[in-house]
Amino acid sequence: MNIHLSLAPLVALVAGVLILVMPRLLNFIVAIYLIVIGLIGLFGTGHFLK
């Protein structure tokens, strides 16, 4: 049985919870999310899973 965990939905879930708990962090969370998604898009997920 293989379980594949995607990073983008996990990051989105954490960001959403943090925004609900601390709405003032919205700008930072969105910026960090965009940076992470951009890095994943440039380098692919293979580098993070090894």
Beta strands, then each sheet from edge to edge (+ up, - down):
end
